[in-house]
Amino acid sequence: MAQPRPLADKVVLISGAHGGLGSEAALACARAGATLVLAGRKLPKLNRLYDTVAQAGAEPLLYPLDLEGASADDYAEMAQRIEAELGRLDGVLHCAAEFKGLTPLEHTDPAAFARALHVNLTAPWWLSQACLPLLRQSSHGVLAFVLEDLQRVGQAYWGGYGVAQHGRSALVQMLAAELANSGVHVRALQPGPMRTPLRARAYADDHDPQTADAARYGNACVTLLSTDGAAHDGRIWSLRA
């Protein structure tokens, strides 16, 4: 029996594609039929992911991009290239994240705080803004954001990363309200604890029995980007056990 392909003929952009969740989401989306734009700042890792994704589905488009240094014009150029090479864009999944470790706010380097806010909040919005015209042309355009557990990252020592995650949650709510009648669906996913390099920076000795491999959430990303995710419009879909 053929496997269901809920993203067949769709073009999906994944930021932070070579990260823990990003790479698993890319593989799941490729298997679900999507043609992928894989964005990330580490070209060797993107190249390895390219090979894996190409074996699972359609040949992806690689787009090396450093969210820290990219300007709004760079994102506009990215959207133009996607349209020129692939002709459409149906979904954007924001998986990129910047987190250097737990630090008291009082002792946080100002530049590090600003960088965390930019990479985790400002840059995803600039990217989303550049892609909105293309998403509006889709029959089912989706802007999907991965979010942390806000209660956890609102506690002490999470610094600019924690602040940015709360801003990201507010961004989801605002965009969902503003785009409700535009044909673009805004959704968010809050995975449970994952074994990723980012989590390891916060928990050197992670003994949480609920911590799972990122692969557990790949199919949830597919759902969020497909018509099956309609129940999550304007909401944060929490998968924490």
VEXDREN-2710 file (C-alpha; in Angstrom, 1 decimal):
% VEXDREN-2710
k/r/px/py/pz
1/MET/0.0/0.0/0.0
2/ALA/1.3/3.4/-1.0
3/GLN/2.3/5.7/1.9
4/PRO/0.2/8.9/2.3
5/ARG/1.8/12.0/0.9
6/PRO/0.0/15.0/2.5
7/LEU/2.6/17.4/1.1
8/ALA/2.6/16.1/-2.4
9/ASP/3.4/18.9/-5.0
10/LYS/4.1/21.3/-2.1
11/VAL/7.2/23.5/-1.7
12/VAL/8.3/24.0/1.9
13/LEU/11.2/26.1/3.3
14/ILE/12.8/24.9/6.5
15/SER/15.1/27.3/8.4
16/GLY/17.7/25.7/10.7
17/ALA/17.2/22.6/8.5
18/HIS/20.5/20.9/9.6
19/GLY/19.6/21.2/13.3
20/GLY/18.1/18.4/15.5
21/LEU/14.5/18.9/14.7
22/GLY/15.1/20.7/11.4
23/SER/16.8/17.6/9.9
24/GLU/14.1/15.2/11.1
25/ALA/11.3/17.5/9.9
26/ALA/13.1/17.8/6.5
27/LEU/13.2/14.0/6.1
28/ALA/9.6/13.6/7.2
29/CYS/8.4/16.3/4.8
30/ALA/10.4/14.8/1.9
31/ARG/8.8/11.4/2.5
32/ALA/5.4/13.2/2.6
33/GLY/6.0/14.5/-0.9
34/ALA/7.3/18.0/-0.4
35/THR/10.0/19.7/-2.4
36/LEU/12.2/21.3/0.2
37/VAL/14.3/24.5/0.5
38/LEU/16.9/23.7/3.1
39/ALA/18.2/26.9/4.8
40/GLY/21.0/26.9/7.3
41/ARG/24.3/28.5/8.1
42/LYS/26.6/25.3/8.0
43/LEU/27.1/24.3/4.4
44/PRO/28.8/20.9/5.2
45/LYS/25.8/19.8/7.3
46/LEU/23.4/21.1/4.6
47/ASN/25.3/19.0/2.0
48/ARG/24.9/15.9/4.1
49/LEU/21.2/16.6/4.7
50/TYR/20.8/17.2/0.9
51/ASP/21.9/13.6/0.2
52/THR/19.6/12.1/2.9
53/VAL/16.6/14.2/1.7
54/ALA/17.3/13.4/-2.0
55/GLN/17.2/9.7/-1.3
56/ALA/13.8/10.1/0.6
57/GLY/12.0/12.3/-2.0
58/ALA/12.4/15.1/-4.4
59/GLU/15.7/16.8/-5.0
60/PRO/15.9/19.8/-2.5
61/LEU/17.2/23.3/-3.0
62/LEU/20.0/24.3/-0.7
63/TYR/20.1/27.8/0.6
64/PRO/23.1/28.7/2.9
65/LEU/22.0/31.5/5.1
66/ASP/23.2/33.0/8.4
67/LEU/20.2/34.4/10.2
68/GLU/22.5/36.6/12.4
69/GLY/24.0/38.5/9.5
70/ALA/21.3/38.4/6.9
71/SER/19.4/41.6/6.1
72/ALA/15.8/42.1/5.2
73/ASP/17.0/42.5/1.6
74/ASP/18.7/39.1/1.8
75/TYR/15.3/37.5/2.7
76/ALA/13.6/39.2/-0.2
77/GLU/16.3/37.9/-2.5
78/MET/15.7/34.4/-1.1
79/ALA/12.0/34.6/-1.8
80/GLN/12.7/35.8/-5.3
81/ARG/15.1/32.9/-5.9
82/ILE/12.5/30.3/-4.6
83/GLU/9.9/31.7/-7.0
84/ALA/12.3/31.7/-9.9
85/GLU/13.6/28.2/-9.4
86/LEU/10.6/26.4/-7.9
87/GLY/7.7/28.6/-9.0
88/ARG/5.9/28.6/-5.7
89/LEU/6.1/28.4/-1.9
90/ASP/3.4/26.6/0.2
91/GLY/5.0/26.5/3.7
92/VAL/7.7/27.9/5.9
93/LEU/8.8/26.0/9.0
94/HIS/10.9/27.9/11.5
95/CYS/13.3/25.5/13.3
96/ALA/16.4/27.7/13.5
97/ALA/17.5/28.6/17.1
98/GLU/20.3/30.4/18.9
99/PHE/21.1/29.5/22.5
100/LYS/24.5/29.6/24.1
101/GLY/23.6/28.4/27.6
102/LEU/22.1/29.4/30.9
103/THR/23.4/32.8/32.1
104/PRO/22.1/35.3/34.7
105/LEU/20.7/38.4/32.9
106/GLU/22.9/40.6/34.9
107/HIS/26.0/39.0/33.5
108/THR/24.9/38.5/30.0
109/ASP/27.0/40.2/27.3
110/PRO/24.8/42.9/25.6
111/ALA/25.8/41.7/22.2
112/ALA/24.9/38.1/23.0
113/PHE/21.5/39.2/24.3
114/ALA/20.8/41.2/21.2
115/ARG/22.0/38.3/19.0
116/ALA/19.6/35.9/20.8
117/LEU/16.7/38.2/20.2
118/HIS/17.5/38.7/16.6
119/VAL/18.1/35.1/15.6
120/ASN/15.2/33.7/17.5
121/LEU/12.6/36.5/16.9
122/THR/13.5/39.3/14.5
123/ALA/15.1/37.2/11.8
124/PRO/12.2/34.7/11.6
125/TRP/9.8/37.6/11.2
126/TRP/11.9/39.1/8.4
127/LEU/12.0/35.8/6.7
128/SER/8.2/35.3/7.1
129/GLN/7.5/38.8/5.9
130/ALA/9.5/38.2/2.7
131/CYS/7.7/34.9/2.0
132/LEU/4.2/36.1/2.6
133/PRO/3.5/37.2/-1.0
134/LEU/4.4/33.8/-2.2
135/LEU/2.4/32.0/0.5
136/ARG/-0.7/34.1/-0.4
137/GLN/-0.5/32.6/-3.9
138/SER/-0.7/29.1/-2.5
139/SER/-4.0/27.2/-2.2
140/HIS/-2.9/26.4/1.4
141/GLY/0.0/28.6/2.6
142/VAL/1.4/27.8/6.1
143/LEU/3.7/29.8/8.4
144/ALA/4.8/27.3/11.1
145/PHE/6.9/28.2/14.1
146/VAL/8.6/25.8/16.6
147/LEU/8.3/27.1/20.2
148/GLU/9.8/26.2/23.5
149/ASP/7.8/25.5/26.6
150/LEU/7.2/29.1/27.6
151/GLN/6.8/28.3/31.3
152/ARG/10.2/26.6/31.4
153/VAL/12.1/29.3/29.4
154/GLY/10.5/32.1/31.3
155/GLN/12.3/31.0/34.4
156/ALA/15.7/32.3/35.6
157/TYR/18.8/32.2/33.5
158/TRP/17.2/31.7/30.1
159/GLY/18.2/35.2/29.0
160/GLY/17.6/36.6/25.6
161/TYR/16.5/33.1/24.3
162/GLY/13.7/32.9/26.8
163/VAL/12.6/36.5/26.1
164/ALA/12.6/35.8/22.3
165/GLN/10.5/32.7/22.7
166/HIS/7.8/34.7/24.5
167/GLY/8.0/37.2/21.7
168/ARG/7.7/34.4/19.2
169/SER/4.5/33.2/20.9
170/ALA/3.1/36.7/20.7
171/LEU/4.1/36.9/17.0
172/VAL/2.2/33.7/16.3
173/GLN/-1.0/35.1/17.9
174/MET/-0.7/38.5/16.1
175/LEU/0.0/37.0/12.7
176/ALA/-2.9/34.5/13.1
177/ALA/-5.3/37.3/13.8
178/GLU/-4.0/39.6/11.0
179/LEU/-3.8/36.9/8.4
180/ALA/-7.0/35.1/9.3
181/ASN/-8.7/36.0/6.0
182/SER/-5.7/36.0/3.8
183/GLY/-5.5/32.2/3.0
184/VAL/-2.2/31.9/5.0
185/HIS/-2.5/29.7/8.0
186/VAL/-0.3/30.5/11.1
187/ARG/0.5/27.6/13.4
188/ALA/3.0/26.7/16.1
189/LEU/4.4/23.5/17.5
190/GLN/5.8/23.0/21.0
191/PRO/7.6/19.6/21.1
192/GLY/8.3/17.8/24.2
193/PRO/11.9/17.5/25.5
194/MET/14.3/16.5/22.7
195/ARG/17.8/15.2/22.6
196/THR/19.4/18.0/20.7
197/PRO/22.6/20.1/21.1
198/LEU/20.5/23.1/22.2
199/ARG/19.0/21.1/25.1
200/ALA/22.4/19.8/26.0
201/ARG/23.6/23.4/26.6
202/ALA/21.0/23.8/29.3
203/TYR/21.0/20.3/30.8
204/ALA/24.5/18.8/30.8
205/ASP/23.1/15.8/32.7
206/ASP/19.6/15.3/31.3
207/HIS/17.8/12.5/33.2
208/ASP/14.3/13.5/32.2
209/PRO/12.6/10.2/31.2
210/GLN/10.4/12.1/28.8
211/THR/13.3/13.3/26.7
212/ALA/13.0/11.8/23.2
213/ASP/14.8/11.8/19.9
214/ALA/13.9/14.7/17.6
215/ALA/12.7/12.1/15.1
216/ARG/9.6/11.6/17.2
217/TYR/8.3/15.0/16.1
218/GLY/9.0/14.9/12.4
219/ASN/5.6/13.7/11.4
220/ALA/4.0/16.4/13.6
221/CYS/5.8/19.0/11.5
222/VAL/4.2/17.4/8.4
223/THR/0.8/17.7/9.9
224/LEU/1.4/21.3/10.8
225/LEU/2.3/22.1/7.2
226/SER/-0.5/20.2/5.6
227/THR/-4.3/20.6/5.4
228/ASP/-4.5/18.1/8.3
229/GLY/-3.2/20.8/10.6
230/ALA/-6.3/23.0/10.3
231/ALA/-7.3/22.3/13.9
232/HIS/-4.1/24.1/14.9
233/ASP/-4.7/27.4/13.1
234/GLY/-3.7/30.3/15.3
235/ARG/-2.7/27.9/18.2
236/ILE/0.3/26.4/19.8
237/TRP/0.1/22.6/19.5
238/SER/1.8/21.2/22.6
239/LEU/3.1/17.7/22.4
240/ARG/4.7/17.7/25.8
241/ALA/3.6/14.6/27.7
END
